[in-house]
Amino acid sequence: MSLYKITPLHLGDITRPKSNMIYGYQGTEVQDFPLIAYYLEGEHKILVDTGGSHPESAQGKKAAPYKRSPEQELDAALLSIGVKPEDIEYVIFTHLHWDHAANNHFFPKAKLLCQRKEWESLHDPKYSSKGYELDNVLQYKYELLDGDQEVVKGVSVILTPGHTLGMQSVVVDTEIGKVICTGDLVTLRQSLTYDPPRFNALLYDDSAREEMQQSLNKVLAISRYILPGHDPEVFTPGMGLKG
């Protein structure tokens, strides 16, 4: 079995109501939530997502409050763990929203992978205005995936729609078992402490609640080791993997 080590990369923070992050959450807290990419080190060098647009870009200003230090630039974050951007072989996108897929320019040699349904959403006016930075993300060539499949030995993707039509989660074989990078299916691990567990509050359509629930059930049937999309706890050793 090919095993991987997973390292979270902190790529800035957005300030949002916590109720945006957990479906049905009734609290009124507003706090900072990190933008995160996950680096997978094993037989291959793989990145899950590429983080957000620059805070001073048009999209970055639209997303305010949003901040990112020079150390949180994606290339700097990779170099801080001894990885050169040009060494990345695969970039797997959970989805193509502005805060997950805005720094693809660092990886001209890597294979960029997303679900075909996600790519098609970029060309559908009903969905393309919801969270996508089109002039950025459309300029790249992607390898389009159709549903659940192995990417390389030890790393696979499963289709988990609900936040977007083509969102996927990344299943990684590690020393502790299968760990799943869920993107914005699960944004905070607190979601998993409810009975039943909850998902992200932001859906591509009001009718997508059942689809989101099915996606969460699918993930939890595989593993309770979850790495969420925007949880500060993943930067505390061990915390992000509790289920």
Secondary structure, DSSP 8 states (H G I E B T S, - for coil): ----EEEEEEEEEEEEEGGGTSTT-----EEEEEEEEEEEESSSEEEE--B---TTSHHHHHT-SEE--GGGSHHHHHHHTT--GGG--EEE-S---TTTBS-GGG-TTSEEEEEHHHHHHTT-HHHHTSS--HHHHTTS--EEE-SSEEEETTEEEEE--SSSTT-EEEEEEETTEEEEE-TTSSS-GGGGGSSS----S--SSGGGHHHHHHHHHHHHHH-S-EE-SS-GGGGSTTGGG--
